[in-house]
């Protein structure tokens, strides 16, 4: 099997920082893309006693491959609640700081097709819309790339076997108290064969359709847009009383940086937007206000 990545090889002509955990996927990525101009970083969360063994394995392989290695540390005291969200934010913060310090163009993570399937499944379960169903993006605007995304875990197992790649299993990945782990270990394996490919295909379709939908929405909602710094201002706009237009309006606002958690209150907002009456309405940190024919939408900073 040839691991080349969906994004092709062109971006790899520039310096890249690989986020390496020591697991199967990231050790395959390290082996495949080790070359001059590539750096590797391991983020130690400070909560596992065997984390030093992960670090030692990565460091040894980086020396073997001629890749410069960095170990980054997170203070475990920050993990008071919602570990996964806090850990992810802290991890990316450290990795971006190192990426910028090294002058790297890209930050590569080793998400693979099975990770994509899990993500899409979780988002479907949470009622995600078109934007959420895009899943894990192959390339983000901030320079994060996922070169392993088209390969399934079985592909990586075969690649590791063919190339005698060592890796370590993270014991926390077996904890089914985390819903993602439960999806990975119990739910998806019980579903029909081909489910992983089907879920990954949903993400691919959504990624292709999403920008096209936004272009259409821009042509409609953008016709009411009034230039205004720090807010979305619409003149003579009234939401059509047609089912689905509210969701499309929310999707369009999301592309402009105005987002909120969907609740039952959304329906009340859509009703107000269909009328000509003045109003003020809040959803999370987003505020909506109509004065005469002008609607102003902005994020409220407490």
Secondary structure, DSSP 4 states (H G I P E B T S, - for coil): -----TT-SGGGGS-EEEE--SSHHHHHHHHHH-STTEEEEEEE-S--TTHHHHHHHHHHHHHHHT-EEEEEE--GGG-SS-HHHHHHHHHHHHHHHHHHHHT-SEEE----HHHHHHHHHHHHHTT--TTGGG-S-SB-TTSEE-TTTTS-HHHHHHHHHHTT------GGGG-TTSHHHHIIIIIHHHSPTTHHHHHHHHHHHHHHHHHHHHHHHHHHHGGGEE--TTSEEEES----SSTTHHHHHHHHHHHTT------THHHHHHHHHTS-S-EEEEETTEEEEEETTEEEEEE---
